[in-house]
């Protein structure tokens, strides 16, 4: 009897701990429960374990998740549109139905005002597709599996807002290196300290912290990429393309493979600035979202390789060179404070902020919050 009195409370406590960190993952689509023990290991290990159990998004086949402006135009009544641009630019012209949300407020906004499962897709919109990709990367990692970045941003939606054409360049196309730079030794992973008790809570805390840094502070231009030797430069495209020319000193990491914990994640320095570049800056933005969540001091090359070797990209098949004639459109813009032209009825009008929070059924809210209890 004496042993029963000792064992029974232990069993109860164990049950509480083992069930207190379950998370409903993938709000809106493919709902499943991800279990996570309370933290008894360093937070970075708990976070990586949690992300791995949740599908290891950054190394999955679907990343980066983007949709074309044509797709958005054809599905205005089915998609929920979130415009991250400044309010001033939003008022000057936005997509019919798009709500204007500040980047640092997006997680709370989606939790409090939106039922994500009610929409086929949540579309994140910015100027060029880069900051939208960054935010979408964070949302995806949090379980918003129906979130997508609008490719090339408002620049592609309406050519009057084009920021791409003026930022493409061949300035350093003749400064590329073909030498293969071997990855260094493995190092310790970054240390993070949120004070949270399980992987899901650590992730949410880190996501909100990371989104408080304006994306503009994370963009590095080509001039600095080629002159500032303080960066650890990460070339994020296949090895065969890397060997045809890359930024001098850059290290090659294969997308969807090399940033696994079991692969080469720990070869990244935890004490240096990391500059990730891809073709357009959009995939790199998804990538630095992941790295910054883990505690790495990661940055992205603004407009990607298009900013310094544009012609090379456009003349090689599947190198994703920006071509204005095929990317820019003349889709309509709505002006003013209101998300929607009231003459046009679209599903997204429900997204407008009101004085009262939207009522969400308990199950849907748990899917959004991804809580630990």
N, C-alpha and C positions, 0 to 999 in steps of 0.2 A: 504493500500500500504506500509505503514511504517513497518508493521509486516512481510509482504512478503519479504521485503529487509533484515530483520533479519533472518527469517526462512530459506530462500533459501541457503545462504552460510553455515548455520549450517547443512542442509541436504547434501550439497556437501561434506563438511568436514567429516561428519559421513560416507558417502559412501566411501570416500577415505580410511579412517581408517579401515572400515570393510572389504574392498577388498584387502588391501595392504599386508595381511598376509595369502594368500591362498597358499597351498603347494600341488604340485602333489606328492602323496605318492605312495610307492611301485614301484620303477623304474623297468620296464620290465614286471611286472606281476600284474594283478588285480588293474590296475591304477584307482585311485579315488582322489578326491580333499578333502583335510582336511582344514577347515577354522579355523583361530585362531585370536582372537582379539589382538589388540596392548596391550602391558603390562600396566595394571593399578593396578596390584597386585604384590606381591613378585615374583621374577623370578622363584623360586622353584615351586610355585603354578602354574604359567603359563606353566612351562615345564611339570609338571605332568598332567595338563589338556590337553596339546597338545599330550603327549604320550598316554593318555587315549583315546582321540578322534581318535588316529591313530591305535588303536587296542590293546593297552596295551600288547605289545609283550612279555615281560618277564613273564607274567601270562597267556599267550595263550597256546593252546594245542600243538602247533608244537615245542615249545622250548624244548631242544636245537636242532638247525638244523645242523645236521652233515650227511656226506655221507661216505661210506666205501671206502677203496682204490680200492676194486674190481669194484665198480661203476665208479670211476674215470678212471680206466684203460680201461673199456669197452666203455667209452664215451669221449675219448681224443679229438675227432673232434667236439664235441658239447659243451664242457665246457670251460670256461675261467679260467685259472689257475694262481694264484698269490702266489708266494713263498716268505715268510717273513724272511727266514733264512739269516744269514750273507752271504755277497757276496762270501767270501772265500769258505764256505761250498756249496753254490750254484754252483760254478764253478767245484768243485770236483764231483758233481753228482746231477742232478735234473730231474724232470719228463719232458718228451718231450713236449715242448710247454709252459712250465711254465715261467712266467716273474718274475724277482727278484725285489721286491719293498720294500723299508723301511717302517716299520709300520707307522711312523709319516707322510709319504707321500701318504698313500693309498687313502685318500679321494680326494685330489687334482688330483691324478693320474686317478682315475676312472672318475672324472668329465671332465678332459681335454683330455684323450687319449682313452677312451673306451665308447662305447654305450652299456650299460648293457643289454638293451632289445634285443640286437642282439644275446645273448647267453642264452641257456637254464638255465645254472647255472654258478655262479661265485664261484669258489672253492678257499678257503683260506688255505694255507699250511704252516706248521711249523715243528718243530722237533718231538713233541709228541702229538700234537692236542690241547694243552692247550692255547698257545698264539693265535693260529688260532681261537679258540673258543671265546676268548676275543675280538679279532678284529671283528669277524663275529657278535658277539652280538651287537657291536656298529653300524656296517653297517646295521644290521636288524632294529635297533631302528631308524636309519636314513631313512629307507624306502627301502633298498636294499633287497627286499623280495625273490630274487633269489640267495642270497649269502649263502654259506654253509662252514662249517669247515670240513677238511678231518680228519676223526676220527683216532686217534693215530698217526697222522702225518707221516713224512717220516720214522719214526721207523717201521711202519707197511708196508710201500711201499717196502722197501728193507731191509732185516735183517742185512745187513752190517752197517746200520745207526741206529740200535736199541738202544734207550736210556731207554726203559721201563724195560727191564729185570734186569738191574743193580740198579734200583731204587725201586723195590718192596721189602717189608719187613714185618716181623711179630713182629717187635721190641716192640710194645706196645699193642699187642693183649691181654695180660693179665693185662693191666692197665685200662681197660675200666670201665665206670660207668653206672649203670642202673637206677640211680635216675633221676626222672623227674624234670627238672629245669624250674620253671614257668617264663614266660616272665615278664619283669618289666613294670613300668608305661609308659604311652605315653609321649614322649618328643617333643620338637619343631623339625621340619625338618631342615636340613642344609640350610644355606643361601648361595646363589650363586649370583655373580654380574658380568655378562658379558657385561652389557651395551646395550644388544640387545633389540629390541622393540617388539618382538613376539616370540611365542613358537618355531617356526621353526628355527629362527635365534639363539635363546638361545641354542637349541639342537646342531646346527652345530658348534657353538663356543665352547661349552662344549666338543663335540666329538674331535675336533682338540686339545684342551688343554689336555684332558685325554690321547690321543694317543701319546703325547710328552713324557710321562713317560714310560721308557722301561719296558716291561712286567716282565723281570727278577727281577725287584725291588719289584714286587707285589707278588712274590712266597715265601711262608714260609715253611720251612721243618718240619718234624714230631717232631724232637727233640725240636725245639722251641715251637711248638704248645702245647707240653705236659709240658713245663717248664716256659713259659713266661705268667704270670698272667695278663699282661696288655691288652691282647686281649679279646674282646667280641667274643666268638666262636659261629658261626652259623652252626648248623648241618642241611644240606639241603637234607633230605630224609624223607620218610613218618614216622609218629609217631610210628607205630608198629615196625619198624626197629630200630628207635632211642631207644626204650625201651629195646631192646635186647643188647644194649651196644654202648656207644659213648665216645668221649673225655670228661674227667671230667670237669664239669662246662659248657658244651655246651648247647645251647638252640635250641630247635627243631622248624624249620620253614618248613611248607609243600610246596614243589615246586608247582608253578603255582596258588597258593592260598594266602599264608600268606604275600607276599610282595606287595599286593594291598594296595593302600592308604586307602581303606575302611576296610582293615583287620588289619594287624599288622606292616605295614611299619614304623609307627611312634614309635614303641617300640624299634627300633634300636637306639643306642646311637649316637649322633652327635658329641661327644667329645672324642670318643675312637677309637682305631683301631679295625676293624671288620674282623675276619678271617672266611671265608666261606669254608666249605668242603663238598664234595660229594664223590662218589665212585672213580672216576678217575681224578678229577680236571677239567674235561672239562665242565660239567654243571655249576660248581662253577665259571668257568671263564666267561661264559655267564652272570652269576648273578652279579659278581663284576663289569662287564662292565656297567650294569644298575645302580648299587649303586654308582659307581664313577662318572657317569654322573650327578647324583643327588647331588653330593657333599660329599658323605660318604667316609671315609678313609678306603676303603675295600681292603682286600688281599685274596689270595687263597692258599689252602694247596697244595703244589707241589705233583703231582701224586695222590692226594686225599687219601682216606682210604687205597688204595693199598700200600701206603708207610709205613703203620704201622700195618695193620691187613689183609694182603693179603690172607692167607690161609682161614680165615673166609669167605672172600668174594667169593672165588672160590668154597667153599663147600656148599654155600647157593644159592638156585635158584634165579636168577634175582638180584644178588647183585653185578654184574659187576666186577668180579675179572679178572685181566689181565692174559691171558693164551697165552704164546708165540706161542705154536704150532698151535693155531687157528687164531692168529692175524698177525703174521709176514709172509711176502711174499717175492718173489724174482723178482719183476717187474723191468724192465730195467731202467737204468739211462743214461742220456745224460751229457757228460762232456763239459766244456768250457763256454765261455761267452755268446754264442748264446742261445736263448730260445729253438730253435728247430733244430733238425737234419735236414738239408736241403734236405736230401734224402726222408724224410717223410713229406707229406703234411698234416698239421692239421690246423683246423680253428683258433687255438689260435695264429698262427704266426702273426696275425694282431696286437697282443698286444704289440709287441716289441716297445720300445720307439724310436721315430724318432726326428729329429731336429724341425719338425713342428708339431703343435698340430693337432690331428685328427679332421676333420670337422664333426660336429654333428648337425643334424637338430634341429630346435628350440624347438620342443615339447620334443624330447628325452633329450635335455640338461636340460630343466626345470624339467623333471622327476628325473634326476640325482641330480641337485643342490638343489631341494626342497626349492627354494627361497621364499622370503616373498613378492614379488612384481610381 
